Structure formats: structure tokens, C-alpha cells
Amino acid sequence: MAKKVYVGITGDVIHPGIINVIRKGAELGELTVGLLTDAAVVTHKRLPYMTYEQRKEVLENIKGVAAVVPQEDWSYVPNLKKYKPDYIIHGDDWKTNYLSRIREEVYEAMAEWGGRVVEIPYTQGVNSSALAAGERAVGTTPEVRLKSLRRLLAAKPLVRIMEAHSGLSGLIIERMEVQKDDGLHCFDGMWSSSLTDSTNRGKPDIEAVDLTARLQGLTDILECTTKPIIYDGDTGGITEHFVFTVRTLERNGISAVIIEDKKGLKKNSLLGTEVRQELEDEAEFCHKIREGKKAQLTQDFMIIARIEEIIAGRSVDEALTRAFATVRAGADAVMIHSKDKDGRDIQDFCRRFRQEYAHVPLVLVPTSYNRFTERELASWGANIVIYANQMLRAAYPAMSRCARSILEAERGLEADELCMPVKEILELIPGTK
């Protein structure tokens, strides 16, 4: 009887090193590939470009692979204990890299039934991370980007979104990563904010900038990034205009649009308490959502209802009534907004919303109640957290300090310590030699 052999693979980039591992495994016996699911991958890396089904189809057609099974955990151990292979194959690079702890766990698990760990020399000249970076430089397609937000929601307990208002801010969001004990922390996508977009143009945030004008800035971000984008659609305008917006955004690969239940001249929600915004009639708002859903060409695009009742001084009960109505109208998710720094109204809303809808995604924007961690927000029931304006707010004081320094010193020397070196700027831009 053939020996059982196991290898765990992400399978997003199939390079000669992976083929070498598969060949060696097939020589030892019947090779089962444990293909990491999206949920397993995103705990330590970015979302794979290809879906699990696409990666599985590729591996099933590689010579030597007898079976492909899902590996639901970043660690190999759960699958090893399930299948109890005679051998597990892995490149020897895990002796010294971030997988060294998992290597120890694998050795302990395999020893339980007398299995062997076979480590093969790492294939020199091939680097999966470098190949992935190369793919990122090439870019993505509208279809792949469009689908990625729903994939992230299915794979992660909390999706982290950061505001981008330019191609450069998009690049920073795309590449920023922090390795922590619980895995890799990065931004999962970008928020195209009407506030920061209009402010970046030096214009007031009054919904006066039309979609065509905003698409100019969006295109800059789309051309140099690959992560999903959520578009701030303000009120969505009249229904006929919103239908056009949905089709345009979907065609360009935007993953979602958020529209709020206000009407009339826009007044930003973060202004003082004296601001009172009239709310749109519930039936009209729900009609707009239904028509937007009908306009979609795919099931991947998302329409998210932004509930402004609490901002407008109404009760959590009224906010819930409006939220439930939008879900019945077809909204794919609900965003609840509040200026309350203690977050009590948001917690109450989330708890009671979850009693009615356990699986409809909830979106939070913790600008005012920013003392709460993502872990706390997730415990309330949040699925998406949007950092809605921090990138632009950080840029302004930095530029102001630089400009003041030059005026005071009458030269640029003192400003250098405030500035990124030109060489690093050039290296940040894809395609720069």
C-alpha cells in the first residue's frame, strides 16, 4: 500500500520550488495537497489573487498530485492529525523564518504516529514574496478587485479599510504591513471618501463634485493599487442618478458603494451638534436601494445603507427600524454612524441588530469613538471598520510644518528632516527605474 504524503500550499503562485516539493512528495507515495483556504491565508498574508476554487483547479492538474483538500488553519497540525500521513514535505527555509514555531509543532504532531518530516533544500533564486510583489506591480483586473471585498468578508472576522484620497496615499495603504504575534496586520482595502476627496481638491464637502470628476481621482488609485475600494456615494442623488452610479462603479471594479439616508444640501455629519440634516423618507431610500440592486450586472458588487438617525438626534430604536427596512429592500450591509465618544449607542445598535440579522455585515466608522480597539468593535458585531479620514488629516499638518520651516529658515535644509528622501519616493512608484 502506498505511503501517505502531505504538503501544505497556498498555491497562488506556482513556481519551480513548489513543483520540486510536489515532485519529491509524489516520489515518496500518494500525495495529498492541503490547500490553504482564504481564511487561513489572510491571518498571515494578503488575500490570494486567485480564489480557493481557482487555486484548487490548478493544483489538481499538476502531475503527481493525488488529492487536494482544504487546509482551514495556518498551522498544518489540524490536517496532519486528521489525515495522519506517513510523510510531510516542506522546504528547509522554515528552519529560520517565521514558520519556525509551526515547524516545531509539526515535528511533535508527526511523532505521535511515527510519521516523518522531510525537508528539502529551498529552491534558490525563487522568492514567493518577490513574485507576489511583482504581480502587485503589474496590477489587477476590475473583476478580481470587485470580487475581493466579499471574499475578505467570508475569510476574515474583521475587514480593515483605510481612507485613500490619491494614488500616493493608495500606495501607502497597499503596502503598509505590521507583523504581530497574531499574524500580519495590513489594510484590506480603501475608502474613497467624499470629504477627503473634496478637501484634497480644496473644495467644500457639499456633494457638488459629480461622479465623473471623482472618477478622475479614483482612477489614480485604481491604476497603482490592487485592493478593494468602497466608494462614498453620499446620498446617492436621485434614484435615476444612483442607478448610473452603481453601473459605473461596478464596471470600474469598485467593490461597494455606501449611501446615506439624508436629503437636501449636504452637511457633513462631523460638524457641530447645531447642524440638523433632514432624513430621506424611508420608502424613498429603500426604493433607491432596490433600484440600485436591480442595476447590478454581478452579484459581487455591494450596496451598503448608511443609517444617520443617531447623528440626526433620533433614537437607536428609530435607527434600527430604518436599518431593518434597508436590509429587507436588499442592502448588502448596514453602516451605523455616531458622534458619541463613549460608543454606547453604537454598542446598543449592534447588539440589537445582531438579534434580528446574524449574518448581514455591519460597518463601523470609529472616528469619534476612536478609543475602542478593533477587537472590541468586532465583539460588538462589526465586520468592517473604516478609518475614514486619517490619511488626509495626517498629511495636512505635515505639509504645514514643512512650509513653515522653509519660510522661517529661508532655505530647505531644516525641512529635510520632515521629508521623505526623494530616492524613497521614486522607489515607491511602480515602474520607476
Disulfide bonds with the S-S distance in Angstrom:
none
